[in-house]
Amino acid sequence: MSLRTLLFAVLASASATSMADEQLELGKKVFTEQAQPSCTICHALNDAGSAGEIGPNLDELKPSAEQVSNAVKSGVGIMPAFGDSLSEQQIKAVAHYVESVTGK
């Protein structure tokens, strides 16, 4: 492997890690602050420090990113839809965050 190839691989890996960290950070912010009403009001999620009891405990449910994304966009049961109030980037970030911190 050439030095140039190795350097590119290291930089690409660092960039991907940084992007993943940024997405997790944004997802947590959406979960705790940006979604209105806040996800923390209804959902328990250890990483977010929330103990809501109206909706499912996400640590126990361990939803996939796709499940979270669908629920956030369209709503489920008494959960309101956030498809019009959150951007696609915010929805993807919160879905990734919940999936990541619940160990899915």
C-alpha positions in Angstrom: 0.0 0.0 0.0 1.4 3.4 -1.0 1.7 6.2 1.5 -0.8 8.2 -0.5 -3.3 5.4 -0.3 -2.8 4.9 3.4 -3.1 8.6 4.0 -6.4 8.7 2.0 -7.7 5.8 4.0 -6.9 7.4 7.3 -8.5 10.7 6.3 -11.6 9.0 4.9 -12.0 7.0 8.1 -11.6 10.1 10.3 -14.0 12.0 8.2 -16.6 9.2 8.4 -16.2 9.0 12.2 -16.6 12.8 12.5 -19.8 12.7 10.3 -21.2 9.9 12.4 -20.4 11.8 15.6 -22.1 14.9 14.2 -25.2 12.9 13.2 -25.4 11.3 16.7 -25.1 14.8 18.3 -27.8 16.2 16.0 -30.0 13.3 16.7 -29.7 13.7 20.4 -30.5 17.4 20.1 -33.6 16.7 18.0 -34.7 14.1 20.6 -34.1 16.4 23.6 -34.7 19.9 22.2 -35.7 20.5 18.6 -38.8 18.3 18.2 -41.8 20.1 19.7 -43.1 18.6 21.8 -39.9 17.0 22.9 -39.5 13.3 22.5 -38.3 13.2 26.2 -41.8 14.0 27.4 -43.2 10.7 26.2 -40.3 8.3 25.8 -37.8 6.8 28.2 -34.3 6.7 26.7 -31.3 6.4 29.1 -28.8 8.2 26.9 -31.1 11.2 26.7 -31.8 11.1 30.4 -35.5 10.9 29.8 -38.1 8.9 31.7 -41.3 9.6 29.8 -44.0 7.0 30.3 -46.6 7.9 27.7 -44.9 6.3 24.8 -42.8 3.1 24.6 -39.5 2.8 26.5 -37.1 3.0 23.6 -34.3 1.2 25.5 -36.6 -1.8 25.8 -38.1 -1.5 22.3 -34.8 -1.1 20.5 -36.4 0.2 17.3 -34.5 0.2 14.0 -33.7 3.5 12.3 -36.4 2.8 9.7 -39.0 2.2 12.4 -38.0 5.5 14.2 -38.0 7.4 10.9 -41.5 6.1 9.9 -42.9 6.9 13.4 -41.4 10.4 13.5 -42.6 11.2 9.9 -46.1 9.9 10.2 -46.9 9.5 13.9 -48.1 6.4 15.6 -51.2 6.1 17.9 -51.2 9.3 20.0 -47.7 10.3 18.8 -48.0 13.3 16.5 -46.4 13.3 13.1 -43.2 15.4 12.8 -42.8 15.1 9.0 -43.8 18.7 8.5 -41.9 20.3 11.4 -38.6 18.4 11.2 -36.3 18.3 8.2 -35.3 15.1 6.5 -31.8 15.5 8.0 -33.2 15.9 11.5 -35.5 12.8 11.0 -32.5 10.7 9.8 -30.3 12.0 12.6 -32.9 11.2 15.4 -33.6 7.8 13.8 -29.8 7.0 13.7 -29.4 8.3 17.3 -32.2 6.2 18.8 -31.0 3.0 16.9 -27.4 3.6 17.9 -27.9 4.3 21.6 -30.4 1.5 22.1 -27.9 -1.1 20.9 -29.7 -2.1 17.7 
